[in-house]
Amino acid sequence: MSRTAFAAKAAACGERVIALTRALVAIPSPNPPGDVRACAEAAAGLIRGLVPDAEVTLHPTSEGVTNLVAVVRGHASGRRLVFNGHLDTYPVNEALPWTVPPLGGLLRDGRLYGRGTSDMKGGIAASVTALALLAAHRGLWRGEAVLTLAGDEESMGPLGTKWLMDNIPETRGDAVIIGDAGSPRVLRFGEKGFLWIEVEAEGRASHGAHVHLGVNALDRLCAALDAVRGLRALRPEAPPAVTAAIAGARPISEPLSGPGEADVLGSVTVNIGRIEGGTSTNLVPASARAGIDIRLPVGLPCATAEAALATALDGREGIAWRILRRFEPNHTDPQHELVQRAASAAAEVLGTPCAINMRVGGSDARWFRMAGLPTVVYGPTPHNMGGADEYVLVDELLQVAQVHALTALDFLAA
């Protein structure tokens, strides 16, 4: 079979992608609570049904988290390409104003509805479809195609992709494709880093009419938060290829993701997401705290931001702070073979070039990139993700499956 014939086979896989997505959506795997065991077992059964000789193993890492690894081998030794996805979804939340069955996989007017269709059971279905296509045409490629499905991505925990990379050698490869939510028009090669911090303020309680007898913890906290916002002035030293890619992607990416995306991708953002303090309007609060999400662009490491935080906050009376979560900015060179092959495949499938850009949000791609593995994220557009009537466009599911399959084939046949 030729590559042209393989591409035609991939273009004819729409019904398979729909059926796989529906089968996965039908099995709830909300996080919290994070129990994905039934969904992992169902995914294993689906893969074995499509590729009977695939080496499929399940790896429980907690009471609820189970991960999956499926290995398919080509006709000769060669490189290894890894597809990755996550089984957990946002909570179903039946109290939301759903107009369709949340787990029904309803297909209507070109839309496939249900919790997790866009984040990311549709992306998983696309990768499984690509894996099955590769398995059916092993004579075209060498090496190994591996699918890894993690159970704890939504909580950014260590029991899913990170555990697999640390314990299962087959989950580390020469290239990684992740079908997480995004857009078929945009191929993502990197993500911002982040620091989640908590700032606590102590004061002295008193009656609100006698402020001279107290020290207002919220006043101290507000001053500290003003200082934290000063991190927005930090400037990254990003590689020119990254800066150029962000700028070049703007005409395609911003109409999809919103005006200002390019500026956000290239700068430090500070979001004060939670503030607690005080018990009554007429009392001076003795304590207060805030949670802050600081996102870091490529070219600005966590250490730089942490040093700036120390300068801004250390020594302030009544103020203490701590880091809750920490991940470095990460990216794959936009000129890397994987990125270029995926972009070429996307242009072939879409009939028009796609943007090559960073990703605003985080994903398990960071685990692979932090280990030095070239990684791209390419998935369908999320509609109502986490809300009522979540859906994905069927045409996009097929596009994603085609691009995953063609990228993998071209990479493994090289």
C-alpha positions in Angstrom: 0.0 0.0 0.0 1.2 3.5 -0.8 1.0 6.5 1.5 -1.7 7.9 -0.7 -3.8 4.8 -0.1 -3.2 5.1 3.6 -4.3 8.7 3.6 -7.5 7.6 1.8 -8.1 4.9 4.5 -7.6 7.6 7.2 -10.1 9.9 5.5 -12.7 7.1 5.6 -12.6 6.5 9.4 -15.3 8.9 10.5 -17.7 6.2 11.7 -15.0 4.6 13.7 -14.0 7.8 15.5 -17.6 8.6 16.3 -18.2 5.0 17.7 -15.1 5.1 19.8 -15.9 8.6 21.2 -19.4 7.5 22.1 -18.2 4.3 23.8 -15.7 6.3 26.0 -18.2 9.0 26.8 -20.8 6.5 28.0 -18.5 5.5 30.9 -18.2 8.4 33.4 -14.7 9.2 34.6 -15.1 12.6 36.4 -12.2 14.1 38.4 -13.0 14.7 41.2 -13.4 12.0 42.4 -10.9 10.7 39.9 -12.0 7.1 39.5 -11.2 6.1 35.9 -10.9 2.3 36.4 -14.0 1.4 34.3 -13.1 3.7 31.5 -9.5 2.4 31.4 -10.8 -1.2 31.2 -13.3 -0.2 28.5 -10.6 1.5 26.5 -8.4 -1.6 26.7 -11.3 -3.7 25.4 -11.8 -1.3 22.5 -8.2 -1.4 21.5 -8.0 -5.2 21.7 -11.0 -5.4 19.5 -9.4 -3.2 16.9 -5.9 -4.6 17.2 -6.0 -8.1 18.6 -2.2 -8.5 18.8 -1.6 -5.1 20.5 0.3 -5.4 23.8 -2.2 -3.7 26.1 -1.5 -3.4 29.8 -3.3 -1.6 32.7 -1.4 0.1 35.5 -3.3 1.0 38.6 -1.5 3.6 40.7 -4.1 4.4 43.3 -7.6 3.2 44.3 -9.2 5.1 41.4 -6.4 5.9 39.0 -5.6 3.3 36.3 -3.4 4.0 33.4 -3.2 2.2 30.0 -0.4 1.4 27.7 -0.8 -0.2 24.2 2.1 -1.1 22.0 2.0 -1.9 18.3 5.1 -2.8 16.4 6.0 -2.1 12.8 7.6 -4.4 10.3 11.1 -3.7 11.4 13.0 -1.9 14.2 13.0 1.9 14.2 11.8 4.9 16.1 9.1 5.0 18.7 6.1 7.4 18.5 3.8 7.9 21.5 0.2 9.0 21.4 -0.9 10.3 24.8 -4.3 11.2 26.3 -6.1 11.4 29.6 -9.2 9.4 30.7 -10.4 11.7 33.4 -12.9 14.5 32.7 -14.5 17.4 34.4 -17.4 16.4 36.7 -20.6 15.5 34.8 -22.6 17.8 37.1 -26.2 16.8 36.2 -27.4 20.0 38.0 -26.2 22.0 35.0 -28.8 22.9 32.4 -28.1 19.9 30.1 -30.5 19.6 27.2 -29.0 16.3 26.1 -28.0 13.1 28.1 -24.6 14.0 29.6 -23.2 10.5 28.8 -25.4 9.7 25.8 -23.0 10.6 23.0 -25.9 12.2 21.1 -25.1 12.9 17.4 -27.0 15.9 16.0 -26.3 18.4 13.3 -22.7 17.4 13.0 -22.1 17.7 16.7 -21.3 14.9 19.2 -22.5 15.7 22.7 -21.5 14.5 26.1 -19.1 15.1 29.0 -15.5 14.6 27.8 -16.3 14.7 24.1 -13.8 17.6 23.6 -11.7 17.1 26.7 -10.5 14.6 25.8 -12.3 11.4 24.9 -12.7 12.6 21.3 -9.0 13.2 21.1 -8.4 9.7 22.5 -10.7 8.2 19.9 -8.7 10.0 17.2 -5.4 8.5 18.6 -6.9 5.0 18.9 -8.1 5.3 15.3 -4.6 6.3 14.2 -3.1 3.4 16.1 -5.5 0.9 14.5 -4.7 2.3 11.0 -0.9 1.9 11.7 -1.5 -1.6 12.9 -3.4 -2.5 9.8 -0.6 -1.3 7.5 2.6 -2.3 9.3 4.5 -2.7 6.1 4.6 1.0 5.7 6.5 1.9 8.8 9.2 0.7 11.3 9.6 0.9 15.0 6.8 1.2 17.6 3.6 3.1 17.9 2.5 3.4 21.6 -0.7 4.8 23.1 -0.6 5.9 26.7 -3.8 7.0 28.6 -3.4 8.6 32.0 -5.9 8.8 34.8 -5.2 12.0 36.6 -4.4 14.9 34.2 -7.2 17.2 35.3 -5.7 17.3 38.8 -2.2 17.6 37.4 -1.2 14.7 39.7 1.9 12.4 39.5 0.0 9.1 39.2 -0.7 9.2 35.5 1.6 10.3 32.7 4.5 11.1 35.1 4.2 7.6 36.7 4.2 5.9 33.4 7.3 7.7 32.2 9.1 6.8 35.4 8.1 3.2 35.4 7.2 1.9 31.9 10.0 2.3 29.3 7.7 2.1 26.3 6.0 5.4 27.3 9.2 7.3 26.4 9.7 7.7 22.7 11.3 9.8 20.0 8.2 11.9 19.5 4.8 12.5 21.3 1.4 13.5 19.9 -1.4 14.5 22.3 -5.0 15.0 21.2 -6.0 17.3 24.0 -8.5 20.1 23.3 -7.4 22.9 21.0 -8.3 23.4 17.3 -7.4 21.6 14.1 -6.3 25.0 12.8 -3.6 25.3 15.5 -0.7 23.0 16.2 0.7 23.6 19.7 4.4 23.1 20.4 4.8 24.5 23.9 3.1 25.7 27.1 3.7 28.4 29.6 5.0 27.4 33.0 3.2 28.3 36.2 3.6 29.0 39.9 0.7 28.7 42.2 1.3 30.5 45.4 -0.5 31.3 48.6 0.1 34.5 50.5 -1.0 34.8 54.1 -1.3 38.0 56.2 -1.5 38.3 60.0 -2.9 41.3 61.8 -4.5 42.1 65.1 -8.3 42.0 65.6 -10.2 45.0 67.0 -13.7 46.6 66.5 -14.1 48.4 63.3 -14.8 51.6 65.2 -11.4 51.3 67.0 -9.1 50.7 64.1 -6.3 52.3 66.1 -6.3 49.3 68.3 -6.0 46.7 65.5 -3.9 45.9 62.5 -5.9 45.1 59.4 -4.6 41.8 57.8 -6.5 42.5 54.6 -4.7 45.8 54.2 -1.4 44.0 54.5 -2.6 41.3 52.1 -3.7 43.9 49.5 -0.3 45.6 49.6 1.4 42.3 49.2 -0.8 41.4 46.2 0.0 44.7 44.6 3.7 43.7 44.9 3.0 40.3 43.4 1.3 42.0 40.4 4.6 43.7 39.8 5.9 40.4 38.3 4.0 41.3 35.2 6.9 43.7 34.4 9.4 40.8 34.0 10.5 40.2 30.5 11.4 36.8 29.1 14.4 35.9 27.0 12.6 33.6 24.6 14.3 31.9 21.7 13.7 33.9 18.5 12.0 30.9 16.9 9.4 30.8 19.7 8.7 34.6 19.5 8.4 34.4 15.7 6.0 31.5 15.9 3.7 33.3 18.3 3.7 36.4 16.1 3.2 34.4 12.9 0.3 32.4 14.4 -1.7 35.5 15.5 -3.8 35.9 12.3 -5.2 32.3 12.6 -4.9 31.6 16.4 -6.4 34.8 17.8 -9.7 34.6 16.0 -10.1 31.2 17.5 -8.7 31.8 21.0 -9.5 35.5 21.5 -7.8 38.8 20.9 -4.7 39.3 23.1 -3.7 35.6 23.1 -0.3 36.4 21.5 0.5 39.0 24.2 -0.5 36.6 27.0 1.7 33.8 25.5 4.7 36.1 25.6 4.3 37.7 29.0 3.9 37.0 32.7 0.3 36.9 33.9 -0.8 37.2 37.5 -4.3 36.0 38.4 -5.5 36.5 42.0 -8.0 33.7 42.0 -9.0 33.5 45.7 -9.1 35.8 48.7 -10.3 34.9 52.2 -10.3 37.1 55.3 -12.5 38.8 57.9 -15.6 37.7 59.7 -17.7 40.8 59.9 -17.9 44.2 58.3 -17.4 46.0 61.6 -14.4 44.0 62.7 -10.7 44.5 61.9 -9.6 41.1 60.4 -6.7 39.4 62.2 -5.9 37.1 59.3 -6.3 36.8 55.5 -5.0 34.7 52.6 -5.0 34.7 48.9 -4.3 32.1 46.1 -2.5 33.4 43.0 -1.9 31.8 39.6 1.3 33.1 38.0 1.9 32.0 34.4 5.4 32.2 32.9 6.3 32.5 29.2 9.1 30.5 27.6 12.4 32.3 28.4 11.4 33.1 32.0 12.3 30.2 34.3 10.6 29.6 37.7 13.7 30.6 39.5 13.6 34.1 38.1 9.9 34.5 39.2 10.6 33.0 42.6 13.5 35.5 43.1 11.2 38.4 42.2 8.6 37.1 44.7 11.2 36.9 47.4 12.2 40.5 46.7 8.6 41.6 46.7 7.4 39.8 49.7 10.2 38.7 52.1 10.6 41.1 55.0 7.0 42.4 54.8 5.6 42.5 58.4 2.9 40.0 58.9 3.3 38.4 55.4 4.2 34.8 54.6 4.1 33.0 51.3 4.6 29.5 49.9 4.6 27.8 46.5 1.8 25.3 46.0 2.6 24.1 42.5 5.5 24.7 40.2 6.1 23.8 36.5 8.7 25.3 34.2 7.8 26.8 30.8 8.3 24.1 28.2 8.4 23.9 24.4 9.6 21.9 21.4 11.6 23.8 18.8 9.0 24.9 16.2 11.5 23.7 13.5 11.7 20.2 14.9 10.9 17.4 12.5 7.9 16.4 14.5 6.4 19.9 14.4 7.0 20.3 10.7 5.6 16.8 9.8 2.5 17.5 11.9 2.0 20.9 10.3 2.4 19.4 6.9 -0.1 16.7 7.6 -2.6 19.2 9.0 -2.2 21.4 5.9 -2.8 18.3 3.7 -6.0 17.3 5.6 -7.4 20.8 6.1 -6.5 22.1 2.6 -4.9 25.2 4.2 -1.9 25.8 6.4 -2.5 25.6 10.2 -0.9 27.9 12.7 2.1 26.7 14.7 1.8 28.2 18.2 2.2 27.9 21.9 -0.7 26.8 24.1 -2.2 29.0 26.8 -3.3 26.2 29.1 -1.4 23.3 30.5 -1.4 19.6 29.6 0.5 16.4 30.2 2.7 17.6 27.4 4.9 19.3 30.0 5.9 15.9 31.4 7.3 14.8 28.1 8.9 18.1 27.2 10.5 18.3 30.7 12.1 14.9 29.9 13.4 16.3 26.6 10.9 14.5 24.3 9.6 16.4 21.3 5.9 16.9 21.8 2.9 18.5 20.0 -0.7 18.9 21.0 -3.3 18.7 18.3 -6.9 18.1 19.1 -10.5 19.2 18.4 -12.1 22.5 19.5 -13.7 22.4 22.9 -17.3 23.6 23.1 -18.9 24.1 26.5 -16.0 22.3 28.1 -16.9 21.6 31.7 -20.3 23.1 31.2 -23.7 21.8 30.0 -24.0 20.4 26.6 -20.3 19.9 26.0 -19.8 18.9 22.4 -17.2 18.4 19.6 -17.6 18.8 15.9 -17.6 15.4 14.1 -15.7 16.9 11.1 -12.9 18.0 13.5 -12.7 14.6 15.2 -12.0 13.0 11.8 -9.5 15.7 10.9 -7.6 15.1 14.1 -7.6 11.4 13.6 -6.2 11.8 10.0 -3.5 14.2 11.2 -2.4 11.9 14.0 -2.3 8.9 11.6 -0.4 10.7 8.9 2.1 12.4 11.2 2.9 9.1 12.9 3.2 7.3 9.6 5.6 9.9 8.1 7.6 10.0 11.3 8.0 6.3 11.6 8.6 5.7 7.9 11.4 8.2 7.7 
